[in-house]
Amino acid sequence: MVLNTVRFTTSNWVKIHTFGALLCMIGFSQLALAEQDVYFGTGSKLGDGIYHAVLNDDSGELSSPKKVADIKAPGFLAQHPSLEVLYAVASIDKKPVVAAYKMAKNGQLSFINSVEIGDGGGAHIAVHSSGKFLLTAQYGGNSVALFSLDAKGSLIERAQLIEHQGGSNVVPNRQKKPHPHWVGFSPDGQYAFVPDLGMDTIMIYRVATDKPQLISHGRADSVPGGGPRHMRFSTNGEYIYLLNEFALSVSSFAYNKEAGTATLMSVTPTLDEGLKRQEAFNSASEILVHPSGLFVYSANRGHDSVSVFHNNEVSGKLALQETESVRGSYPRNINLDNTGKWLFAAGQHSNTVSVFAIDQTNGLLQYQTGKTVNVPEPICVLFKH
């Protein structure tokens, strides 16, 4: 029997090694595509639960959203800072509640428990970095509520309810009384912030260190008739960007973290006056700061667009760069994925979530044709961290 032999030269070995490495790279990339879980909160008319999809980091494509929790109007969502627990402001038996869910590896949600808010429906929700409590803002109830959490993330009780007082009355139909619209915390967790649409101000509370409790600390007034809605901190923690729903503008504040105070510096329109007049109804809805700190985004309902700002991190000043159509109707919410490569716009009236690639050099948006997905009345987009 004659055995066939193959003579391997140095060149052959190099080619084989290179090809093998290439195969390994291709194989691993296919097996380990970066993916993110994303959840969608839905509204009170068509919203019938919380939906889940998977994002492909590389392509920006979302899997077809599937309902993973049956609950009425789970508008805004938040995740526990260290546990795989999701919270929603929603309704059970026609009563406003905060509901807690365990997040599974496949994106499914398992109901843990719920606690009644007891003062109107929640418009927003945020969990403190300690994981010991969360806050909700009641637009109709004129209040902020604090809910204590146990070590596993379950809701214990509504431990505090603070009612705001007064209204600016600059916009008569919307500002006769307080309307808390957002809740969040300073980067160090020492203060809580509540933009109040009816009062044209941000209410500031100190977070007690001995037990979960908010203590009145001060306020930061915005522009009269602006209608404060949502806010974000700059990535360096030195500035606050407050979105004014009525005025379609962003109020920029200098933040003193030692004193827990904010001073208004400037106001930047999200749309020019000509664009504002093109629609019978325009209102701002959401504001985001890019992880790089260089770009800020806000959503415009009516005009149905996203405004892109360049952010000067040294001065805190914003400069409007472009307004990009969301290719949907009434963008109630926008959000960035965990990598900062993609922006998602939830069209509440079009039942769509559209995808935009973010240019990492200038922050500009590029609509991704064919990647829009359908969700019934989406009003919140949350990426699992």
PyMOL commands that set and color helices and strands:
alter all, ss='L'
color gray80, all
select helices_A, chain A and resi 10-31+273-276
alter helices_A, ss='H'
color red, helices_A
select strands_A, chain A and resi 35-42+50-56+66-69+77-79+85-92+95-103+109-116+124-127+133-138+143-149+155-163+184-185+191-196+201-207+214-221+228-233+239-244+249-256+261-269+283-289+295-301+305-311+318-325+331-336+342-347+352-358+365-367+373-374+378-383
alter strands_A, ss='S'
color yellow, strands_A
deselect
rebuild
show_as cartoon
